[in-house]
Amino acid sequence: MLYPLRFKEILRNYGFGNRWIAREFAKQGLPEDHRIAETWEVCNRPGEPSEVINGSLRGRTLHELIEQYGQELLGEDIVAKSGLRFPLLIKFLDASNPLGDQVHQDDELAEKQGLDDPGKTEAWYMLRVIEPANGSALLKAYVPDLLRDVVQPLRSVGVEDDDIVALGGKTRLNPLLKHVIVSRRTR
């Protein structure tokens, strides 16, 4: 039943954007009359899940698919690390104009503000500059095994556990916290 899924992008119209995303990625059907600062290509945020646009699951949301298919959709490793929560928000960002300050609340502030969404941790990959100086590079991204790929190598060069945990941000979703605590018990 599961197949390569395509999702309808969720648009964000902020002052720093322009039309680069629509042009660069040949996106069809996007509004012509305003800026597109971000397109959220795949996400499962509260109230804003991505919607499937192809095949027999067309019209269903990523949230619905996770509820129905769980580990079959997300994979055993992701469920072991994040539970039945899609751990990524994949987006394109058009910074054609200067960006304002980017402030994301931690868990404590999100809770005080009554937000359903927990605090954020982010990793950014820049896909474009004014022009590349010497050709291009391929970027491969993956969800790492945090204990093997992050915690253990950092410990091996003397980084303290509190500093390792801080890399994951001030959020209850900080997966490094769990991995550091669990590995302390097994040391």
Contacts in CASP RR format, 6 or more apart in sequence:
PFRMAT RR
TARGET T0000
AUTHOR 0000-0000-0000
METHOD contacts of the structure
MODEL  1
MLYPLRFKEILRNYGFGNRWIAREFAKQGLPEDHRIAETWEVCNRPGEPS
EVINGSLRGRTLHELIEQYGQELLGEDIVAKSGLRFPLLIKFLDASNPLG
DQVHQDDELAEKQGLDDPGKTEAWYMLRVIEPANGSALLKAYVPDLLRDV
VQPLRSVGVEDDDIVALGGKTRLNPLLKHVIVSRRTR
1 56 0 8 1.000
1 57 0 8 1.000
1 69 0 8 1.000
2 69 0 8 1.000
2 72 0 8 1.000
2 73 0 8 1.000
3 55 0 8 1.000
5 52 0 8 1.000
5 54 0 8 1.000
5 57 0 8 1.000
5 65 0 8 1.000
6 52 0 8 1.000
6 53 0 8 1.000
6 54 0 8 1.000
7 41 0 8 1.000
7 42 0 8 1.000
7 50 0 8 1.000
7 51 0 8 1.000
7 52 0 8 1.000
7 53 0 8 1.000
7 62 0 8 1.000
8 50 0 8 1.000
8 51 0 8 1.000
8 52 0 8 1.000
8 53 0 8 1.000
9 27 0 8 1.000
9 30 0 8 1.000
9 39 0 8 1.000
9 40 0 8 1.000
9 41 0 8 1.000
10 39 0 8 1.000
10 40 0 8 1.000
10 43 0 8 1.000
10 48 0 8 1.000
10 50 0 8 1.000
11 30 0 8 1.000
11 31 0 8 1.000
11 36 0 8 1.000
11 38 0 8 1.000
11 39 0 8 1.000
11 40 0 8 1.000
12 36 0 8 1.000
12 37 0 8 1.000
12 38 0 8 1.000
12 39 0 8 1.000
12 40 0 8 1.000
13 34 0 8 1.000
13 35 0 8 1.000
13 36 0 8 1.000
13 37 0 8 1.000
14 35 0 8 1.000
14 37 0 8 1.000
14 38 0 8 1.000
15 35 0 8 1.000
15 37 0 8 1.000
15 97 0 8 1.000
16 37 0 8 1.000
16 94 0 8 1.000
16 95 0 8 1.000
16 96 0 8 1.000
16 97 0 8 1.000
16 98 0 8 1.000
16 99 0 8 1.000
16 100 0 8 1.000
17 35 0 8 1.000
17 36 0 8 1.000
17 37 0 8 1.000
17 38 0 8 1.000
17 94 0 8 1.000
17 95 0 8 1.000
17 96 0 8 1.000
17 97 0 8 1.000
18 35 0 8 1.000
18 36 0 8 1.000
18 94 0 8 1.000
18 96 0 8 1.000
18 97 0 8 1.000
19 35 0 8 1.000
19 36 0 8 1.000
19 94 0 8 1.000
19 96 0 8 1.000
20 94 0 8 1.000
20 96 0 8 1.000
20 128 0 8 1.000
21 27 0 8 1.000
21 36 0 8 1.000
21 38 0 8 1.000
21 39 0 8 1.000
21 92 0 8 1.000
21 94 0 8 1.000
22 30 0 8 1.000
22 36 0 8 1.000
24 128 0 8 1.000
25 92 0 8 1.000
27 39 0 8 1.000
30 36 0 8 1.000
35 94 0 8 1.000
36 94 0 8 1.000
37 93 0 8 1.000
37 94 0 8 1.000
38 91 0 8 1.000
38 92 0 8 1.000
38 93 0 8 1.000
38 94 0 8 1.000
39 91 0 8 1.000
39 92 0 8 1.000
40 48 0 8 1.000
40 50 0 8 1.000
40 89 0 8 1.000
40 90 0 8 1.000
40 91 0 8 1.000
41 50 0 8 1.000
41 90 0 8 1.000
41 91 0 8 1.000
41 92 0 8 1.000
42 50 0 8 1.000
42 62 0 8 1.000
42 86 0 8 1.000
42 88 0 8 1.000
42 89 0 8 1.000
42 90 0 8 1.000
43 49 0 8 1.000
43 50 0 8 1.000
43 62 0 8 1.000
43 86 0 8 1.000
43 88 0 8 1.000
43 89 0 8 1.000
43 90 0 8 1.000
43 91 0 8 1.000
44 50 0 8 1.000
44 61 0 8 1.000
44 62 0 8 1.000
44 63 0 8 1.000
44 66 0 8 1.000
44 85 0 8 1.000
44 86 0 8 1.000
45 89 0 8 1.000
45 117 0 8 1.000
46 116 0 8 1.000
46 117 0 8 1.000
47 116 0 8 1.000
49 61 0 8 1.000
49 62 0 8 1.000
49 63 0 8 1.000
49 64 0 8 1.000
50 61 0 8 1.000
50 62 0 8 1.000
51 59 0 8 1.000
51 60 0 8 1.000
51 61 0 8 1.000
51 62 0 8 1.000
52 58 0 8 1.000
52 59 0 8 1.000
52 60 0 8 1.000
52 61 0 8 1.000
52 62 0 8 1.000
52 65 0 8 1.000
53 59 0 8 1.000
57 65 0 8 1.000
62 86 0 8 1.000
65 73 0 8 1.000
66 73 0 8 1.000
66 74 0 8 1.000
66 84 0 8 1.000
66 85 0 8 1.000
66 86 0 8 1.000
67 84 0 8 1.000
70 79 0 8 1.000
70 84 0 8 1.000
71 79 0 8 1.000
71 84 0 8 1.000
74 82 0 8 1.000
74 83 0 8 1.000
74 84 0 8 1.000
74 86 0 8 1.000
77 143 0 8 1.000
77 145 0 8 1.000
78 87 0 8 1.000
78 143 0 8 1.000
81 87 0 8 1.000
81 143 0 8 1.000
81 146 0 8 1.000
81 175 0 8 1.000
82 173 0 8 1.000
82 175 0 8 1.000
85 173 0 8 1.000
87 143 0 8 1.000
88 143 0 8 1.000
92 127 0 8 1.000
93 124 0 8 1.000
104 119 0 8 1.000
104 120 0 8 1.000
104 122 0 8 1.000
105 113 0 8 1.000
105 115 0 8 1.000
105 119 0 8 1.000
105 120 0 8 1.000
106 119 0 8 1.000
106 169 0 8 1.000
106 170 0 8 1.000
106 171 0 8 1.000
107 118 0 8 1.000
107 119 0 8 1.000
107 170 0 8 1.000
107 171 0 8 1.000
107 172 0 8 1.000
107 173 0 8 1.000
108 170 0 8 1.000
109 119 0 8 1.000
110 117 0 8 1.000
110 118 0 8 1.000
110 119 0 8 1.000
118 171 0 8 1.000
118 172 0 8 1.000
118 173 0 8 1.000
119 170 0 8 1.000
119 171 0 8 1.000
119 172 0 8 1.000
119 173 0 8 1.000
120 171 0 8 1.000
121 168 0 8 1.000
121 169 0 8 1.000
121 171 0 8 1.000
121 173 0 8 1.000
121 174 0 8 1.000
125 139 0 8 1.000
125 141 0 8 1.000
127 139 0 8 1.000
144 150 0 8 1.000
146 175 0 8 1.000
146 176 0 8 1.000
146 179 0 8 1.000
147 179 0 8 1.000
147 182 0 8 1.000
147 183 0 8 1.000
150 164 0 8 1.000
150 167 0 8 1.000
150 176 0 8 1.000
150 179 0 8 1.000
151 164 0 8 1.000
151 176 0 8 1.000
151 179 0 8 1.000
151 180 0 8 1.000
151 183 0 8 1.000
152 183 0 8 1.000
154 163 0 8 1.000
154 164 0 8 1.000
155 161 0 8 1.000
155 164 0 8 1.000
161 180 0 8 1.000
161 184 0 8 1.000
164 176 0 8 1.000
164 180 0 8 1.000
165 174 0 8 1.000
165 176 0 8 1.000
165 177 0 8 1.000
165 180 0 8 1.000
167 176 0 8 1.000
168 174 0 8 1.000
168 175 0 8 1.000
168 176 0 8 1.000
168 177 0 8 1.000
END
